[in-house]
Amino acid sequence: MARISPRRLSVRVKNSSYPIVVGMHLEKELVKALRRQGKRRIAIIADTTTRRLFADRLGRFLKKEGWSVEVIHFQSGEKSKNQNTVARVQEKLLRKKFDRDTLVVALGGGVVGDVAGYVAATYLRGVPYIQVPTTLLAMVDSSVGGKVGIDTKYGKNMIGAFYQPRAVVADLAFISSLSKQQVVNGLIEAVKKFMTSEERSLSLVEKLDPAHPLGNPRVLQEIVYRSVRIKARVVMKDEEEKNERKILNFGHTIGHAVEFLSGYTLPHGFAVAYGILVESKISELLGILSPRESATVAAYLRRFGITASGLKKYPVARILRAVKGDKKVRSGVAHYVLLRRLGSVYTKGGQYAHPVPERIVRRAYKLLVK
Ligand SMILES: NC(=O)c1ccc[n+]([C@@H]2O[C@H](COP(=O)([O-])OP(=O)(O)OC[C@H]3O[C@@H](n4cnc5c(N)ncnc54)[C@H](O)[C@@H]3O)[C@@H](O)[C@H]2O)c1
């Protein structure tokens, strides 16, 4: 396999600045990042899968490097991203007498990252944490930016915090055990970023075979690096999502509703793909996106197996009801990020998210799901 050198960037926000490294076999980078925090005890938080695949091995390695290490894990899957899991993890930390000399390592996909980050944000009023993403989705998106939190029966990510990690170490070697579906799940979040901010990078995604992502490690590294660069830029301008960071929510108003209606069985990236499909159609109906570019978006998603027929399972009336429960509703009206053209979103009066009447959403749905 071709050797690749690590690529680096950093995120500077109000109260912190932290490095991100993207490469392959980054154990030494991780040790460096951990040492910089000057803590004696490490709590590796994992789920059942990442515990079995990586956490015990990583724990033994870090013990040899001189740390006192515990692995705490919970059941894999979105259904675990809740208050119960947070309470159980906190209880274990308390029982094991973890004090302020503690560093949390979030070892897993977006679910582990969001839960472990939230635990770190609240444990003893905040202990530092490092993101070690193990899914492509977590590498290209969720491990960066400091949004941490959990779902409730009222909707996704309704409880949480902005709490930045001290470092993100994205080791592409973890990708080797992901299924093709999990790779596509992550690629869709990368595609979303390129569609809103960097059209030229879409061609990179075309070069990657999701069944063999490590067949071309340089391309994979470039996709992760560029995705993270887009996210870092946006987060640096608007850490707490007052406006510009909303750009990252393209596809998410409908996407979160789809994910919610699927009972969280549909992976996040796939739900977002349906969201992108509907929200591009809405952009087209509002005369913001050309029909030709809207068709290009749909064609792009088709290559990942996402077509409008998949929306039949999620009737528009139920989608609209679910949308109302989301955070993207302001004064009772749902807000959407709209595409102006490939690589650029629509802004009006300096705003990145816009109210859209329900009748437009219904019409978009009707045109798509014939
Ligand atoms: N905080 C943010 O900014 C942000 C952004 C986007 C998404 N998210 C959140 O991320 C979550 C989705 O993340 P996800 O898709 O990574 O889901 P996930 O964390 O549930 O991971 C998917 C599955 O892959 C397994 N897994 C993890 N690493 C593996 C590996 N290397 N090999 C084999 N299996 C592995 C996990 O155990 C799990 O079963 C959602 O909860 C979403 O809301 C958060």
The ligand as an ORCA input file, in Angstrom:
! r2SCAN-3c Opt
* xyz 0 1
  N     -21.361     16.368     16.235
  C     -21.475     16.623     14.974
  O     -21.089     17.688     14.484
  C     -22.099     15.587     14.074
  C     -22.051     15.740     12.678
  C     -22.581     14.723     11.878
  C     -23.131     13.591     12.474
  N     -23.174     13.508     13.817
  C     -23.745     12.325     14.466
  O     -22.952     11.200     14.133
  C     -23.744     10.032     14.277
  C     -23.520      9.110     13.112
  O     -22.172      8.704     13.109
  P     -21.713      7.331     12.460
  O     -22.323      7.189     11.141
  O     -20.237      7.251     12.607
  O     -22.463      6.260     13.378
  P     -21.981      5.280     14.545
  O     -21.099      5.972     15.494
  O     -23.207      4.648     15.085
  O     -21.111      4.189     13.762
  C     -21.760      3.321     12.865
  C     -21.462      1.852     13.193
  O     -20.108      1.585     12.835
  C     -19.437      0.928     13.918
  N     -18.023      1.247     13.763
  C     -17.365      2.353     14.172
  N     -16.088      2.322     13.721
  C     -15.944      1.165     13.029
  C     -14.872      0.581     12.312
  N     -13.709      1.208     12.152
  N     -15.088     -0.606     11.703
  C     -16.293     -1.243     11.778
  N     -17.363     -0.720     12.430
  C     -17.179      0.474     13.041
  C     -20.126      1.462     15.136
  O     -19.963      0.592     16.238
  C     -21.577      1.517     14.679
  O     -22.169      0.256     14.793
  C     -25.183     10.505     14.389
  O     -25.581     10.405     15.732
  C     -25.114     11.956     13.991
  O     -26.103     12.743     14.608
  C     -22.674     14.463     14.625
*
